[in-house]
Amino acid sequence: MLDAVLLNMRNHGRILACGMITQYNQDKLEGVHNPFCLITKRVRMEGFVVFDYWHLYPQFLETTTKSIKKGKIVYVEDIVEGLENAPPALIGLLIGKNVGKQVVVVARE
């Protein structure tokens, strides 16, 4: 997918790389086949690790919670029912079949 993104980047664009769950269990990792786009388009690509910003989490949580309650932020959950459906849900998560946050409902109150 990164190859397609690079072809469509604007000059001086920025790419943030965070998490590569589809790569975790691969025998052969996927690579970028057109890195020349980084040079010709002067694209900046930088890794992101959440722990670099952990000190901002309380502020993020307060702001985000308010925005969710006001309906300014809407999130999507992919929900499956029952613990017996957890393994296929996890496999789907690892291969990109889910949309939004994957949730397994074990019991409803």
MMTF fields as JSON, N, C-alpha, C and O atoms, coordinates in Angstrom:
{
  "mmtfVersion": "1.0.0",
  "mmtfProducer": "UNKNOWN",
  "numBonds": 435,
  "numAtoms": 436,
  "numGroups": 109,
  "numChains": 1,
  "numModels": 1,
  "chainsPerModel": [1],
  "groupsPerChain": [109],
  "chainIdList": ["A"],
  "bondAtomList": [4, 2, 8, 6, 12, 10, 16, 14, 20, 18, 24, 22, 28, 26, 32, 30, 36, 34, 40, 38, 44, 42, 48, 46, 52, 50, 56, 54, 60, 58, 64, 62, 68, 66, 72, 70, 76, 74, 80, 78, 84, 82, 88, 86, 92, 90, 96, 94, 100, 98, 104, 102, 108, 106, 112, 110, 116, 114, 120, 118, 124, 122, 128, 126, 132, 130, 136, 134, 140, 138, 144, 142, 148, 146, 152, 150, 156, 154, 160, 158, 164, 162, 168, 166, 172, 170, 176, 174, 180, 178, 184, 182, 188, 186, 192, 190, 196, 194, 200, 198, 204, 202, 208, 206, 212, 210, 216, 214, 220, 218, 224, 222, 228, 226, 232, 230, 236, 234, 240, 238, 244, 242, 248, 246, 252, 250, 256, 254, 260, 258, 264, 262, 268, 266, 272, 270, 276, 274, 280, 278, 284, 282, 288, 286, 292, 290, 296, 294, 300, 298, 304, 302, 308, 306, 312, 310, 316, 314, 320, 318, 324, 322, 328, 326, 332, 330, 336, 334, 340, 338, 344, 342, 348, 346, 352, 350, 356, 354, 360, 358, 364, 362, 368, 366, 372, 370, 376, 374, 380, 378, 384, 382, 388, 386, 392, 390, 396, 394, 400, 398, 404, 402, 408, 406, 412, 410, 416, 414, 420, 418, 424, 422, 428, 426, 432, 430],
  "bondOrderList": [1, 1, 1, 1, 1, 1, 1, 1, 1, 1, 1, 1, 1, 1, 1, 1, 1, 1, 1, 1, 1, 1, 1, 1, 1, 1, 1, 1, 1, 1, 1, 1, 1, 1, 1, 1, 1, 1, 1, 1, 1, 1, 1, 1, 1, 1, 1, 1, 1, 1, 1, 1, 1, 1, 1, 1, 1, 1, 1, 1, 1, 1, 1, 1, 1, 1, 1, 1, 1, 1, 1, 1, 1, 1, 1, 1, 1, 1, 1, 1, 1, 1, 1, 1, 1, 1, 1, 1, 1, 1, 1, 1, 1, 1, 1, 1, 1, 1, 1, 1, 1, 1, 1, 1, 1, 1, 1, 1],
  "groupList": [{"groupName": "MET", "atomNameList": ["N", "CA", "C", "O"], "elementList": ["N", "C", "C", "O"], "formalChargeList": [0, 0, 0, 0], "bondAtomList": [1, 0, 2, 1, 3, 2], "bondOrderList": [1, 1, 2], "singleLetterCode": "M", "chemCompType": "L-PEPTIDE LINKING"}, {"groupName": "LEU", "atomNameList": ["N", "CA", "C", "O"], "elementList": ["N", "C", "C", "O"], "formalChargeList": [0, 0, 0, 0], "bondAtomList": [1, 0, 2, 1, 3, 2], "bondOrderList": [1, 1, 2], "singleLetterCode": "L", "chemCompType": "L-PEPTIDE LINKING"}, {"groupName": "ASP", "atomNameList": ["N", "CA", "C", "O"], "elementList": ["N", "C", "C", "O"], "formalChargeList": [0, 0, 0, 0], "bondAtomList": [1, 0, 2, 1, 3, 2], "bondOrderList": [1, 1, 2], "singleLetterCode": "D", "chemCompType": "L-PEPTIDE LINKING"}, {"groupName": "ALA", "atomNameList": ["N", "CA", "C", "O"], "elementList": ["N", "C", "C", "O"], "formalChargeList": [0, 0, 0, 0], "bondAtomList": [1, 0, 2, 1, 3, 2], "bondOrderList": [1, 1, 2], "singleLetterCode": "A", "chemCompType": "L-PEPTIDE LINKING"}, {"groupName": "VAL", "atomNameList": ["N", "CA", "C", "O"], "elementList": ["N", "C", "C", "O"], "formalChargeList": [0, 0, 0, 0], "bondAtomList": [1, 0, 2, 1, 3, 2], "bondOrderList": [1, 1, 2], "singleLetterCode": "V", "chemCompType": "L-PEPTIDE LINKING"}, {"groupName": "ASN", "atomNameList": ["N", "CA", "C", "O"], "elementList": ["N", "C", "C", "O"], "formalChargeList": [0, 0, 0, 0], "bondAtomList": [1, 0, 2, 1, 3, 2], "bondOrderList": [1, 1, 2], "singleLetterCode": "N", "chemCompType": "L-PEPTIDE LINKING"}, {"groupName": "ARG", "atomNameList": ["N", "CA", "C", "O"], "elementList": ["N", "C", "C", "O"], "formalChargeList": [0, 0, 0, 0], "bondAtomList": [1, 0, 2, 1, 3, 2], "bondOrderList": [1, 1, 2], "singleLetterCode": "R", "chemCompType": "L-PEPTIDE LINKING"}, {"groupName": "HIS", "atomNameList": ["N", "CA", "C", "O"], "elementList": ["N", "C", "C", "O"], "formalChargeList": [0, 0, 0, 0], "bondAtomList": [1, 0, 2, 1, 3, 2], "bondOrderList": [1, 1, 2], "singleLetterCode": "H", "chemCompType": "L-PEPTIDE LINKING"}, {"groupName": "GLY", "atomNameList": ["N", "CA", "C", "O"], "elementList": ["N", "C", "C", "O"], "formalChargeList": [0, 0, 0, 0], "bondAtomList": [1, 0, 2, 1, 3, 2], "bondOrderList": [1, 1, 2], "singleLetterCode": "G", "chemCompType": "PEPTIDE LINKING"}, {"groupName": "ILE", "atomNameList": ["N", "CA", "C", "O"], "elementList": ["N", "C", "C", "O"], "formalChargeList": [0, 0, 0, 0], "bondAtomList": [1, 0, 2, 1, 3, 2], "bondOrderList": [1, 1, 2], "singleLetterCode": "I", "chemCompType": "L-PEPTIDE LINKING"}, {"groupName": "CYS", "atomNameList": ["N", "CA", "C", "O"], "elementList": ["N", "C", "C", "O"], "formalChargeList": [0, 0, 0, 0], "bondAtomList": [1, 0, 2, 1, 3, 2], "bondOrderList": [1, 1, 2], "singleLetterCode": "C", "chemCompType": "L-PEPTIDE LINKING"}, {"groupName": "THR", "atomNameList": ["N", "CA", "C", "O"], "elementList": ["N", "C", "C", "O"], "formalChargeList": [0, 0, 0, 0], "bondAtomList": [1, 0, 2, 1, 3, 2], "bondOrderList": [1, 1, 2], "singleLetterCode": "T", "chemCompType": "L-PEPTIDE LINKING"}, {"groupName": "GLN", "atomNameList": ["N", "CA", "C", "O"], "elementList": ["N", "C", "C", "O"], "formalChargeList": [0, 0, 0, 0], "bondAtomList": [1, 0, 2, 1, 3, 2], "bondOrderList": [1, 1, 2], "singleLetterCode": "Q", "chemCompType": "L-PEPTIDE LINKING"}, {"groupName": "TYR", "atomNameList": ["N", "CA", "C", "O"], "elementList": ["N", "C", "C", "O"], "formalChargeList": [0, 0, 0, 0], "bondAtomList": [1, 0, 2, 1, 3, 2], "bondOrderList": [1, 1, 2], "singleLetterCode": "Y", "chemCompType": "L-PEPTIDE LINKING"}, {"groupName": "LYS", "atomNameList": ["N", "CA", "C", "O"], "elementList": ["N", "C", "C", "O"], "formalChargeList": [0, 0, 0, 0], "bondAtomList": [1, 0, 2, 1, 3, 2], "bondOrderList": [1, 1, 2], "singleLetterCode": "K", "chemCompType": "L-PEPTIDE LINKING"}, {"groupName": "GLU", "atomNameList": ["N", "CA", "C", "O"], "elementList": ["N", "C", "C", "O"], "formalChargeList": [0, 0, 0, 0], "bondAtomList": [1, 0, 2, 1, 3, 2], "bondOrderList": [1, 1, 2], "singleLetterCode": "E", "chemCompType": "L-PEPTIDE LINKING"}, {"groupName": "PRO", "atomNameList": ["N", "CA", "C", "O"], "elementList": ["N", "C", "C", "O"], "formalChargeList": [0, 0, 0, 0], "bondAtomList": [1, 0, 2, 1, 3, 2], "bondOrderList": [1, 1, 2], "singleLetterCode": "P", "chemCompType": "L-PEPTIDE LINKING"}, {"groupName": "PHE", "atomNameList": ["N", "CA", "C", "O"], "elementList": ["N", "C", "C", "O"], "formalChargeList": [0, 0, 0, 0], "bondAtomList": [1, 0, 2, 1, 3, 2], "bondOrderList": [1, 1, 2], "singleLetterCode": "F", "chemCompType": "L-PEPTIDE LINKING"}, {"groupName": "TRP", "atomNameList": ["N", "CA", "C", "O"], "elementList": ["N", "C", "C", "O"], "formalChargeList": [0, 0, 0, 0], "bondAtomList": [1, 0, 2, 1, 3, 2], "bondOrderList": [1, 1, 2], "singleLetterCode": "W", "chemCompType": "L-PEPTIDE LINKING"}, {"groupName": "SER", "atomNameList": ["N", "CA", "C", "O"], "elementList": ["N", "C", "C", "O"], "formalChargeList": [0, 0, 0, 0], "bondAtomList": [1, 0, 2, 1, 3, 2], "bondOrderList": [1, 1, 2], "singleLetterCode": "S", "chemCompType": "L-PEPTIDE LINKING"}],
  "groupTypeList": [0, 1, 2, 3, 4, 1, 1, 5, 0, 6, 5, 7, 8, 6, 9, 1, 3, 10, 8, 0, 9, 11, 12, 13, 5, 12, 2, 14, 1, 15, 8, 4, 7, 5, 16, 17, 10, 1, 9, 11, 14, 6, 4, 6, 0, 15, 8, 17, 4, 4, 17, 2, 13, 18, 7, 1, 13, 16, 12, 17, 1, 15, 11, 11, 11, 14, 19, 9, 14, 14, 8, 14, 9, 4, 13, 4, 15, 2, 9, 4, 15, 8, 1, 15, 5, 3, 16, 16, 3, 1, 9, 8, 1, 1, 9, 8, 14, 5, 4, 8, 14, 12, 4, 4, 4, 4, 3, 6, 15],
  "groupIdList": [1, 2, 3, 4, 5, 6, 7, 8, 9, 10, 11, 12, 13, 14, 15, 16, 17, 18, 19, 20, 21, 22, 23, 24, 25, 26, 27, 28, 29, 30, 31, 32, 33, 34, 35, 36, 37, 38, 39, 40, 41, 42, 43, 44, 45, 46, 47, 48, 49, 50, 51, 52, 53, 54, 55, 56, 57, 58, 59, 60, 61, 62, 63, 64, 65, 66, 67, 68, 69, 70, 71, 72, 73, 74, 75, 76, 77, 78, 79, 80, 81, 82, 83, 84, 85, 86, 87, 88, 89, 90, 91, 92, 93, 94, 95, 96, 97, 98, 99, 100, 101, 102, 103, 104, 105, 106, 107, 108, 109],
  "secStructList": [7, 2, 2, 2, 2, 2, 2, 6, 7, 7, 6, 6, 7, 3, 3, 3, 3, 7, 7, 7, 4, 4, 4, 6, 6, 7, 1, 1, 7, 7, 7, 7, 1, 7, 6, 2, 2, 2, 2, 2, 6, 6, 7, 3, 3, 3, 3, 7, 7, 4, 4, 4, 4, 4, 4, 4, 2, 2, 2, 2, 2, 2, 2, 2, 2, 2, 2, 2, 2, 2, 6, 1, 1, 7, 7, 7, 3, 3, 3, 3, 3, 1, 4, 4, 4, 2, 2, 2, 2, 2, 2, 2, 2, 2, 6, 6, 7, 7, 7, 1, 3, 3, 3, 3, 3, 7, 7, 7, 7],
  "xCoordList": [0.812, 0.0, 0.865, 0.494, 1.999, 2.859, 3.319, 3.474, 3.533, 3.918, 2.854, 3.183, 1.594, 0.492, 0.435, 0.195, 0.654, 0.634, 1.736, 1.499, 2.935, 4.065, 3.808, 4.169, 3.193, 2.898, 1.92, 1.912, 1.099, 0.059, 0.368, -0.486, 1.56, 1.932, 2.165, 2.605, 1.861, 2.182, 3.648, 4.253, 4.222, 5.573, 5.619, 4.716, 6.673, 6.907, 5.856, 5.648, 5.194, 4.212, 4.887, 6.109, 4.075, 4.586, 3.83, 2.613, 4.559, 3.97, 4.347, 5.514, 3.342, 3.554, 3.416, 2.397, 4.415, 4.383, 4.196, 5.006, 3.109, 2.808, 2.13, 1.032, 2.763, 2.169, 2.153, 1.819, 2.499, 2.528, 2.047, 2.741, 0.847, 0.326, 0.276, 0.425, 0.071, 0.006, 1.375, 1.464, 2.432, 3.786, 4.279, 5.265, 3.609, 4.121, 4.438, 5.466, 3.586, 3.762, 4.185, 4.07, 4.661, 5.086, 6.458, 7.348, 6.623, 7.942, 8.867, 10.057, 8.289, 9.05, 8.348, 7.205, 9.044, 8.455, 8.317, 9.163, 7.237, 7.032, 7.93, 8.197, 8.383, 9.231, 8.636, 7.621, 9.275, 8.859, 9.623, 10.846, 8.877, 9.499, 9.789, 10.464, 9.29, 9.533, 9.997, 9.375, 11.076, 11.533, 12.023, 12.224, 12.212, 12.649, 11.636, 12.005, 10.357, 9.315, 9.612, 9.279, 10.238, 10.593, 11.534, 11.439, 12.436, 13.427, 12.826, 12.919, 12.208, 11.712, 10.589, 10.446, 9.791, 8.683, 9.059, 8.247, 10.293, 10.778, 9.832, 9.462, 9.453, 8.514, 9.273, 10.356, 8.693, 9.261, 8.477, 7.248, 9.185, 8.553, 9.174, 10.394, 8.305, 8.802, 7.999, 6.779, 8.684, 8.029, 7.377, 7.803, 6.346, 5.601, 5.463, 4.979, 5.883, 5.741, 4.963, 5.373, 3.864, 2.946, 3.635, 3.246, 4.629, 5.269, 6.025, 6.314, 6.344, 6.976, 6.027, 6.468, 4.726, 3.715, 2.84, 1.776, 3.286, 2.49, 2.128, 1.064, 2.995, 2.748, 1.546, 0.999, 1.128, -0.022, -1.338, -2.386, -1.298, -2.486, -3.655, -4.786, -3.435, -4.577, -5.278, -6.507, -4.52, -5.096, -5.863, -6.958, -5.284, -5.95, -7.272, -8.298, -7.242, -8.43, -9.552, -10.708, -9.223, -10.229, -10.844, -12.066, -10.016, -10.489, -11.302, -12.37, -10.798, -11.462, -12.793, -13.779, -12.833, -14.082, -15.171, -16.315, -14.831, -15.803, -16.298, -17.492, -15.371, -15.739, -16.617, -17.514, -16.381, -17.215, -18.622, -19.611, -18.713, -20.02, -20.825, -22.051, -20.139, -20.804, -21.12, -21.817, -20.606, -20.838, -19.908, -20.132, -18.859, -17.884, -16.932, -16.389, -16.735, -15.917, -16.816, -17.454, -16.861, -17.64, -16.668, -15.854, -16.747, -15.848, -16.626, -17.838, -15.91, -16.517, -15.986, -14.791, -16.874, -16.476, -16.942, -18.059, -16.082, -16.427, -16.679, -15.733, -17.936, -18.313, -18.677, -19.46, -18.09, -18.499, -19.002, -18.515, -19.968, -20.585, -20.009, -19.892, -19.65, -19.243, -17.755, -17.081, -17.259, -15.844, -15.398, -14.247, -16.317, -15.974, -15.638, -15.008, -16.055, -15.761, -14.523, -14.175, -13.855, -12.648, -11.493, -10.856, -11.201, -10.08, -10.247, -9.314, -11.414, -11.553, -11.501, -11.014, -12.0, -11.941, -10.496, -10.127, -9.675, -8.262, -7.551, -6.769, -7.82, -7.203, -7.629, -6.805, -8.914, -9.399, -8.706, -8.39, -8.467, -7.755, -6.343, -5.885, -5.666, -4.271, -4.135, -3.073, -5.186, -5.094, -5.898, -6.045, -6.418, -7.062, -8.51, -8.988, -9.221, -10.633, -11.574, -12.667, -11.165, -12.066, -12.074, -11.17, -13.126, -13.221, -13.374, -14.276, -12.523, -12.578, -11.965, -11.134, -12.382, -11.88, -12.548, -13.774, -11.754, -12.308, -12.713, -11.902, -13.966, -14.493, -15.124, -15.851, -14.836, -15.484, -16.346, -15.831, -17.653, -18.571, -18.689, -19.162, -18.248, -18.275, -19.611, -20.187, -20.101, -21.377, -21.959, -21.23, -23.258, -23.94, -24.62, -25.206, -24.541, -25.163, -26.636, -27.328],
  "yCoordList": [-1.183, 0.0, 1.26, 2.259, 1.228, 2.402, 2.804, 3.991, 1.83, 2.152, 3.007, 3.978, 2.665, 3.442, 4.835, 5.821, 4.912, 6.206, 7.103, 8.274, 6.557, 7.356, 7.936, 9.08, 7.156, 7.647, 8.814, 9.626, 8.907, 9.935, 11.064, 11.912, 11.081, 12.129, 13.46, 13.506, 14.526, 15.866, 16.146, 15.51, 17.1, 17.544, 18.066, 18.777, 17.71, 18.116, 17.544, 18.096, 16.445, 15.808, 15.106, 14.957, 14.679, 13.985, 12.676, 12.622, 11.627, 10.318, 9.955, 10.015, 9.579, 9.144, 7.624, 7.086, 6.942, 5.478, 5.064, 5.402, 4.322, 3.887, 2.529, 2.405, 1.539, 0.198, -0.444, 0.203, -1.664, -2.41, -3.823, -4.801, -3.911, -5.18, -6.252, -7.436, -5.864, -6.856, -7.481, -8.508, -6.879, -7.383, -8.286, -9.002, -8.264, -8.928, -10.406, -10.881, -11.132, -12.575, -13.026, -14.207, -12.118, -12.459, -13.124, -12.706, -14.153, -14.759, -13.823, -13.711, -13.158, -12.206, -10.852, -10.702, -9.874, -8.549, -7.859, -8.008, -7.102, -6.339, -5.108, -4.541, -4.714, -3.536, -2.509, -2.753, -1.365, -0.296, -0.469, -0.601, -0.465, -0.714, 0.562, 0.513, 1.692, 2.937, 4.049, 5.111, 3.833, 4.863, 6.129, 7.16, 6.049, 7.227, 8.364, 9.535, 8.024, 9.044, 9.902, 11.086, 9.315, 10.09, 11.227, 12.326, 10.954, 11.953, 12.96, 14.167, 12.468, 13.377, 14.278, 15.408, 13.789, 14.593, 15.256, 15.961, 15.026, 15.588, 15.294, 16.181, 14.029, 13.581, 13.245, 12.661, 13.616, 13.286, 12.111, 12.143, 11.08, 9.912, 9.719, 9.644, 9.639, 9.578, 8.576, 8.48, 7.844, 6.902, 7.609, 8.693, 6.995, 7.548, 6.466, 5.371, 6.765, 5.839, 6.568, 7.635, 5.998, 6.655, 7.061, 8.055, 6.326, 6.626, 7.958, 8.519, 8.464, 9.783, 10.89, 11.984, 10.606, 11.611, 11.192, 11.769, 10.201, 9.654, 10.714, 10.647, 11.669, 12.721, 13.593, 14.287, 13.57, 14.344, 13.574, 14.12, 12.32, 11.479, 12.042, 12.016, 12.544, 13.094, 14.235, 14.306, 15.098, 16.199, 15.654, 16.123, 14.665, 14.028, 13.394, 13.577, 12.66, 11.966, 12.951, 12.708, 14.043, 15.05, 15.676, 15.781, 16.083, 16.721, 15.748, 16.099, 14.538, 13.547, 13.109, 12.97, 12.893, 12.48, 13.528, 13.181, 14.791, 15.869, 15.858, 16.012, 15.675, 15.683, 14.488, 14.624, 13.343, 12.159, 12.403, 12.106, 12.943, 13.211, 14.23, 14.142, 15.194, 16.217, 15.73, 16.412, 14.543, 14.002, 14.555, 14.352, 15.257, 15.811, 14.734, 14.849, 13.703, 12.555, 11.325, 11.047, 10.606, 9.38, 8.245, 8.358, 7.176, 6.056, 4.839, 4.737, 3.936, 2.735, 1.528, 1.436, 0.616, -0.624, -1.801, -1.804, -2.789, -4.044, -5.041, -5.518, -5.356, -6.153, -7.582, -7.802, -8.55, -9.949, -10.419, -9.972, -11.313, -11.811, -13.173, -14.059, -13.333, -14.633, -14.893, -14.592, -15.458, -15.785, -16.777, -16.751, -17.656, -18.636, -17.958, -18.571, -16.701, -15.96, -15.08, -14.38, -15.11, -14.307, -14.724, -13.854, -16.037, -16.399, -15.903, -15.308, -16.128, -15.597, -14.067, -13.488, -13.415, -11.948, -11.475, -10.497, -12.167, -11.81, -12.021, -11.174, -13.13, -13.395, -12.315, -11.81, -11.959, -10.895, -9.573, -8.826, -9.284, -8.07, -8.059, -7.046, -9.191, -9.267, -9.197, -8.831, -9.539, -9.478, -8.314, -8.196, -7.456, -6.24, -6.364, -5.546, -7.368, -7.531, -6.641, -6.321, -6.236, -5.445, -3.981, -3.512, -3.278, -1.838, -1.199, -1.565, -0.268, 0.365, -0.514, -1.376, -0.289, -1.042, -2.403, -2.493, -3.467, -4.816, -5.087, -4.94, -5.48, -5.749, -7.14, -7.514, -7.9, -9.191, -9.068, -8.836, -9.221, -9.138, -10.545, -11.473, -10.674, -11.966, -12.133, -13.221, -11.07, -11.114, -9.694, -8.705, -9.631, -8.332, -8.297, -9.287, -7.171, -7.023, -6.739, -6.584],
  "zCoordList": [0.0, 0.0, 0.0, -0.616, 0.674, 0.719, -0.681, -0.966, -1.543, -2.924, -3.595, -4.277, -3.412, -4.003, -3.379, -4.075, -2.087, -1.403, -1.945, -2.242, -2.074, -2.551, -3.938, -4.216, -4.793, -6.141, -6.127, -7.052, -5.092, -5.018, -4.04, -3.783, -3.504, -2.554, -3.263, -4.412, -2.558, -3.043, -2.763, -1.899, -3.493, -3.184, -1.755, -1.314, -1.041, 0.345, 1.31, 2.39, 0.926, 1.795, 2.955, 2.987, 3.905, 5.087, 5.279, 5.108, 5.635, 5.923, 7.347, 7.732, 8.121, 9.49, 9.523, 9.091, 10.023, 10.096, 11.551, 12.415, 11.81, 13.173, 13.109, 12.566, 13.646, 13.683, 12.31, 11.317, 12.255, 11.003, 11.289, 11.014, 11.845, 12.338, 11.252, 11.556, 9.997, 8.927, 8.665, 7.992, 9.182, 8.956, 10.082, 9.909, 11.227, 12.421, 12.223, 12.706, 11.53, 11.416, 10.019, 9.69, 9.214, 7.861, 7.881, 8.622, 7.072, 6.928, 6.154, 6.449, 5.158, 4.346, 4.441, 4.011, 5.007, 5.165, 3.819, 2.936, 3.678, 2.456, 2.485, 3.544, 1.319, 1.22, 0.286, -0.365, 0.227, -0.668, -1.977, -1.986, -3.084, -4.376, -5.165, -6.193, -4.696, -5.414, -4.475, -4.438, -3.715, -2.769, -3.468, -2.825, -4.777, -5.529, -5.385, -5.468, -5.169, -4.975, -3.748, -3.73, -2.719, -1.537, -1.903, -1.358, -2.826, -3.234, -4.202, -3.982, -5.277, -6.31, -5.807, -6.275, -4.856, -4.323, -2.997, -2.398, -2.543, -1.288, -0.131, 0.639, -0.032, 0.992, 2.273, 2.235, 3.387, 4.689, 5.264, 5.31, 5.699, 6.305, 7.679, 7.822, 8.694, 10.062, 10.873, 10.735, 11.705, 12.594, 13.768, 14.166, 14.318, 15.441, 16.495, 16.207, 17.701, 18.823, 19.914, 20.372, 20.318, 21.253, 22.555, 23.167, 22.979, 24.258, 24.235, 25.292, 23.053, 22.957, 23.408, 23.76, 23.397, 23.719, 24.909, 25.134, 25.655, 26.745, 27.785, 28.399, 27.977, 28.958, 28.58, 29.438, 27.316, 26.848, 26.912, 26.57, 27.344, 27.333, 28.154, 27.669, 29.364, 30.113, 29.353, 29.339, 28.741, 27.954, 26.747, 26.437, 26.075, 24.928, 25.362, 24.707, 26.448, 26.932, 27.259, 26.913, 27.912, 28.265, 27.009, 26.903, 26.077, 24.851, 23.998, 23.495, 23.839, 22.996, 23.592, 22.867, 24.887, 25.541, 25.327, 25.034, 25.471, 25.243, 23.801, 23.547, 22.857, 21.44, 21.072, 20.24, 21.662, 21.41, 21.96, 21.29, 23.177, 23.787, 22.983, 22.92, 22.369, 21.553, 20.142, 19.392, 19.777, 18.445, 17.384, 16.19, 17.813, 16.865, 16.353, 15.254, 17.141, 16.743, 16.788, 17.804, 15.7, 15.619, 15.313, 14.397, 16.056, 15.838, 15.346, 15.534, 14.722, 14.159, 14.924, 15.203, 15.257, 15.903, 15.052, 14.534, 14.916, 14.255, 15.384, 16.011, 15.643, 16.813, 16.41, 15.486, 17.127, 16.98, 18.342, 19.38, 18.329, 19.555, 19.93, 19.084, 21.2, 21.72, 21.673, 20.689, 22.757, 22.876, 21.798, 21.364, 21.366, 20.329, 18.994, 18.132, 18.819, 17.586, 17.695, 16.744, 18.845, 19.042, 18.121, 17.527, 17.981, 17.098, 15.655, 15.117, 15.003, 13.648, 13.61, 12.639, 14.659, 14.712, 14.786, 14.136, 15.576, 15.689, 14.357, 13.924, 13.721, 12.411, 11.42, 10.658, 11.426, 10.555, 10.829, 9.903, 12.107, 12.489, 11.912, 11.382, 12.021, 11.563, 10.047, 9.543, 9.315, 7.849, 7.265, 6.048, 8.151, 7.691, 7.262, 6.476, 7.758, 7.38, 8.182, 7.715, 9.384, 10.22, 9.777, 9.086, 10.198, 9.975, 11.348, 12.1, 11.679, 12.995, 14.067, 13.781, 15.3, 16.446, 16.494, 16.444, 16.591, 16.682, 18.131, 19.045, 18.334, 19.659, 19.674, 18.754, 20.732, 20.933, 22.181, 23.275, 22.022, 23.157, 23.74, 23.085, 24.982, 25.66, 26.383, 26.376, 27.001, 27.707, 27.748, 27.819, 27.704, 27.833, 29.186, 29.623, 29.835, 31.159, 31.026, 32.032]
}
